[in-house]
Amino acid sequence: MIRDVSSGINPLGLPDSQTYLNAVESDPRLLGWMQGLPPQPDKRITFESDQFLDFPQIRWALSHMRELAPTVNVRRGSAPISQIERDDRSHDIDGLTFDALDGRTMRFEDALYATYTDGIVVVHRGRIVYERYFGALEPHLPHALHSVTKVYVGTLAADLVSKGILDETKEVPHYIPELRGTAWGDATLRQVMDMQIGVDYTEDYENPQSGVRAYMRACGMRPRSGNSYVPDTLFDYLRTLRKEGEHGVAYAYKTVSSEVMAWVMAKVTGLNLAEYLHDRIWSRLGCEEDGYMLVDPVGTPMAGGGLSATLRDMARFGELIRREGDWHGNQLIPASVIDEVRRGDDPEKFAKTGSDLLRGYSYRAMWYVSHNEIGAVEGKGMNGQRLYIAPDAEMVVARFASHPVGSSIGNDPITVPQLLALGRMLRE
């Protein structure tokens, strides 16, 4: 049986005729993806077929990325696991009601199915109050964060600025001479960190000829097949991009800016992003499992969306941010860095995108800043990945999903009011 993905909700922006299996019907266990020794030919998901990010195959693939493409570990190291206490409030949270953006009242639990949630953890005042897994995801399995990866990059970049190791007023070629004459030739680090770069590059996931598709092929997230030219490495691809428009005028979401920022960081630290995440985050948070990152043909980690981690380990990072960089008495990130993120930027620059779903937001150091009543800052990724930190509600939400629609229009009409309502409930 086929049902409308929106279950009657129209703000998703899908054509009326666009239909998908619902979350229960598309459960990868029910469909038999990659089951059997070996799996049957019609149940196999491979990188070479270039269907692993298609629906419904994506419902299995996002928690098995290292079985499909080359990766490098983000090691947790030998530190003890940092335990998170529990205070289960599942009954109360499941029954919470809120109004989606179409005005329809929904239950919290029903919204998880409507957004194809793979797993969700809610931490309140440092305790797990809600944790659920669906489909192929299990507590020990890393799941793709997609663009939530960017908030790790932005936070660590801001940390390097706070230490004086990076100067945000310097132009990119000061650190990366190889990018002279490219889109970033006259861009400052601050403009890169805040996604205010004018670059001839399109972020259209559905168009096979778009800039983001070429980027994904260059960095190892899509097969290097077909007749399209693909540079040998991610760095080679960045050197092909040219300026379009002016920098610093408006927010413009371009994943490639995250790669430039990670390249700058690698230049000054001597570590690639996977190594730096181990050094600064994984080894110090007491993460439960290693993470891993997709890599290009020469082993460069994909900074724009290549990180996979377990749900609880992503929640640990969220708790670090909520606690203003303090982790059990150790100041891992300066509080001033977190405060700067929370203050955000000029919402007018963000408003120029014309997004009604995130009205009033701004963007700072690769975080979405809501400026809402619970002070939420967010990392967001394709297909519904989200890290939502609401300091004024003492709440962190880590959510993985495998929504059929790549862009946020597939889940924001539900998720934005859902998490605000949850924050209001827990704040009381």
PEDA-V346696 format. One record per residue. N is the residue number from 0. RES is the residue in three letters. NEAR is the number of other C-alpha atoms within 10 Angstrom. Layout:
N|RES|NEAR + N|RES|NEAR
//
This chain:
0|MET|6 + 1|ILE|10 + 2|ARG|14 + 3|ASP|16 + 4|VAL|24 + 5|SER|20 + 6|SER|11 + 7|GLY|12 + 8|ILE|18 + 9|ASN|16 + 10|PRO|17 + 11|LEU|20 + 12|GLY|13 + 13|LEU|16 + 14|PRO|8 + 15|ASP|9 + 16|SER|7 + 17|GLN|11 + 18|THR|15 + 19|TYR|19 + 20|LEU|16 + 21|ASN|22 + 22|ALA|24 + 23|VAL|14 + 24|GLU|15 + 25|SER|21 + 26|ASP|21 + 27|PRO|23 + 28|ARG|16 + 29|LEU|10 + 30|LEU|14 + 31|GLY|16 + 32|TRP|22 + 33|MET|20 + 34|GLN|13 + 35|GLY|10 + 36|LEU|6 + 37|PRO|9 + 38|PRO|13 + 39|GLN|12 + 40|PRO|9 + 41|ASP|9 + 42|LYS|16 + 43|ARG|16 + 44|ILE|21 + 45|THR|15 + 46|PHE|17 + 47|GLU|13 + 48|SER|11 + 49|ASP|14 + 50|GLN|15 + 51|PHE|21 + 52|LEU|20 + 53|ASP|14 + 54|PHE|18 + 55|PRO|23 + 56|GLN|23 + 57|ILE|22 + 58|ARG|30 + 59|TRP|27 + 60|ALA|28 + 61|LEU|25 + 62|SER|25 + 63|HIS|18 + 64|MET|24 + 65|ARG|19 + 66|GLU|12 + 67|LEU|16 + 68|ALA|18 + 69|PRO|17 + 70|THR|24 + 71|VAL|17 + 72|ASN|17 + 73|VAL|24 + 74|ARG|19 + 75|ARG|22 + 76|GLY|16 + 77|SER|10 + 78|ALA|13 + 79|PRO|13 + 80|ILE|14 + 81|SER|15 + 82|GLN|11 + 83|ILE|11 + 84|GLU|12 + 85|ARG|14 + 86|ASP|13 + 87|ASP|14 + 88|ARG|13 + 89|SER|15 + 90|HIS|10 + 91|ASP|12 + 92|ILE|18 + 93|ASP|15 + 94|GLY|13 + 95|LEU|16 + 96|THR|17 + 97|PHE|20 + 98|ASP|15 + 99|ALA|20 + 100|LEU|19 + 101|ASP|13 + 102|GLY|9 + 103|ARG|11 + 104|THR|11 + 105|MET|17 + 106|ARG|16 + 107|PHE|22 + 108|GLU|15 + 109|ASP|12 + 110|ALA|19 + 111|LEU|23 + 112|TYR|18 + 113|ALA|22 + 114|THR|26 + 115|TYR|26 + 116|THR|25 + 117|ASP|29 + 118|GLY|25 + 119|ILE|22 + 120|VAL|21 + 121|VAL|24 + 122|VAL|25 + 123|HIS|22 + 124|ARG|18 + 125|GLY|18 + 126|ARG|17 + 127|ILE|21 + 128|VAL|20 + 129|TYR|20 + 130|GLU|20 + 131|ARG|17 + 132|TYR|16 + 133|PHE|21 + 134|GLY|21 + 135|ALA|19 + 136|LEU|25 + 137|GLU|16 + 138|PRO|16 + 139|HIS|14 + 140|LEU|17 + 141|PRO|25 + 142|HIS|30 + 143|ALA|32 + 144|LEU|32 + 145|HIS|24 + 146|SER|24 + 147|VAL|27 + 148|THR|25 + 149|LYS|30 + 150|VAL|22 + 151|TYR|21 + 152|VAL|25 + 153|GLY|22 + 154|THR|21 + 155|LEU|23 + 156|ALA|25 + 157|ALA|28 + 158|ASP|20 + 159|LEU|19 + 160|VAL|17 + 161|SER|16 + 162|LYS|11 + 163|GLY|10 + 164|ILE|13 + 165|LEU|18 + 166|ASP|17 + 167|GLU|19 + 168|THR|12 + 169|LYS|14 + 170|GLU|19 + 171|VAL|26 + 172|PRO|19 + 173|HIS|16 + 174|TYR|18 + 175|ILE|15 + 176|PRO|10 + 177|GLU|15 + 178|LEU|21 + 179|ARG|15 + 180|GLY|15 + 181|THR|17 + 182|ALA|25 + 183|TRP|27 + 184|GLY|18 + 185|ASP|19 + 186|ALA|22 + 187|THR|21 + 188|LEU|27 + 189|ARG|23 + 190|GLN|24 + 191|VAL|27 + 192|MET|25 + 193|ASP|25 + 194|MET|25 + 195|GLN|24 + 196|ILE|29 + 197|GLY|24 + 198|VAL|20 + 199|ASP|14 + 200|TYR|20 + 201|THR|16 + 202|GLU|17 + 203|ASP|14 + 204|TYR|16 + 205|GLU|12 + 206|ASN|11 + 207|PRO|11 + 208|GLN|12 + 209|SER|14 + 210|GLY|19 + 211|VAL|20 + 212|ARG|18 + 213|ALA|21 + 214|TYR|24 + 215|MET|22 + 216|ARG|22 + 217|ALA|26 + 218|CYS|30 + 219|GLY|25 + 220|MET|24 + 221|ARG|20 + 222|PRO|15 + 223|ARG|19 + 224|SER|12 + 225|GLY|7 + 226|ASN|6 + 227|SER|11 + 228|TYR|11 + 229|VAL|18 + 230|PRO|18 + 231|ASP|15 + 232|THR|19 + 233|LEU|26 + 234|PHE|19 + 235|ASP|14 + 236|TYR|17 + 237|LEU|21 + 238|ARG|16 + 239|THR|13 + 240|LEU|18 + 241|ARG|15 + 242|LYS|18 + 243|GLU|12 + 244|GLY|11 + 245|GLU|14 + 246|HIS|21 + 247|GLY|18 + 248|VAL|15 + 249|ALA|21 + 250|TYR|25 + 251|ALA|20 + 252|TYR|20 + 253|LYS|21 + 254|THR|20 + 255|VAL|26 + 256|SER|26 + 257|SER|27 + 258|GLU|25 + 259|VAL|23 + 260|MET|23 + 261|ALA|24 + 262|TRP|21 + 263|VAL|20 + 264|MET|22 + 265|ALA|16 + 266|LYS|13 + 267|VAL|12 + 268|THR|14 + 269|GLY|11 + 270|LEU|15 + 271|ASN|17 + 272|LEU|25 + 273|ALA|25 + 274|GLU|19 + 275|TYR|19 + 276|LEU|20 + 277|HIS|19 + 278|ASP|16 + 279|ARG|13 + 280|ILE|22 + 281|TRP|25 + 282|SER|19 + 283|ARG|20 + 284|LEU|23 + 285|GLY|19 + 286|CYS|27 + 287|GLU|22 + 288|GLU|20 + 289|ASP|20 + 290|GLY|26 + 291|TYR|23 + 292|MET|28 + 293|LEU|26 + 294|VAL|24 + 295|ASP|22 + 296|PRO|13 + 297|VAL|12 + 298|GLY|17 + 299|THR|22 + 300|PRO|28 + 301|MET|29 + 302|ALA|31 + 303|GLY|27 + 304|GLY|23 + 305|GLY|25 + 306|LEU|30 + 307|SER|28 + 308|ALA|24 + 309|THR|26 + 310|LEU|30 + 311|ARG|26 + 312|ASP|23 + 313|MET|26 + 314|ALA|25 + 315|ARG|26 + 316|PHE|22 + 317|GLY|25 + 318|GLU|27 + 319|LEU|22 + 320|ILE|26 + 321|ARG|24 + 322|ARG|19 + 323|GLU|19 + 324|GLY|22 + 325|ASP|16 + 326|TRP|19 + 327|HIS|11 + 328|GLY|7 + 329|ASN|10 + 330|GLN|13 + 331|LEU|18 + 332|ILE|23 + 333|PRO|15 + 334|ALA|15 + 335|SER|14 + 336|VAL|21 + 337|ILE|20 + 338|ASP|13 + 339|GLU|13 + 340|VAL|22 + 341|ARG|25 + 342|ARG|16 + 343|GLY|20 + 344|ASP|20 + 345|ASP|15 + 346|PRO|18 + 347|GLU|15 + 348|LYS|17 + 349|PHE|24 + 350|ALA|17 + 351|LYS|12 + 352|THR|14 + 353|GLY|9 + 354|SER|12 + 355|ASP|9 + 356|LEU|14 + 357|LEU|17 + 358|ARG|15 + 359|GLY|16 + 360|TYR|22 + 361|SER|25 + 362|TYR|27 + 363|ARG|25 + 364|ALA|29 + 365|MET|28 + 366|TRP|25 + 367|TYR|24 + 368|VAL|25 + 369|SER|23 + 370|HIS|18 + 371|ASN|13 + 372|GLU|12 + 373|ILE|18 + 374|GLY|17 + 375|ALA|24 + 376|VAL|29 + 377|GLU|23 + 378|GLY|23 + 379|LYS|25 + 380|GLY|23 + 381|MET|24 + 382|ASN|29 + 383|GLY|29 + 384|GLN|28 + 385|ARG|23 + 386|LEU|25 + 387|TYR|24 + 388|ILE|29 + 389|ALA|28 + 390|PRO|22 + 391|ASP|15 + 392|ALA|22 + 393|GLU|19 + 394|MET|28 + 395|VAL|33 + 396|VAL|27 + 397|ALA|26 + 398|ARG|26 + 399|PHE|30 + 400|ALA|30 + 401|SER|29 + 402|HIS|28 + 403|PRO|26 + 404|VAL|22 + 405|GLY|19 + 406|SER|19 + 407|SER|18 + 408|ILE|18 + 409|GLY|25 + 410|ASN|27 + 411|ASP|20 + 412|PRO|23 + 413|ILE|26 + 414|THR|21 + 415|VAL|16 + 416|PRO|15 + 417|GLN|22 + 418|LEU|20 + 419|LEU|18 + 420|ALA|17 + 421|LEU|19 + 422|GLY|25 + 423|ARG|15 + 424|MET|13 + 425|LEU|14 + 426|ARG|16 + 427|GLU|6
//
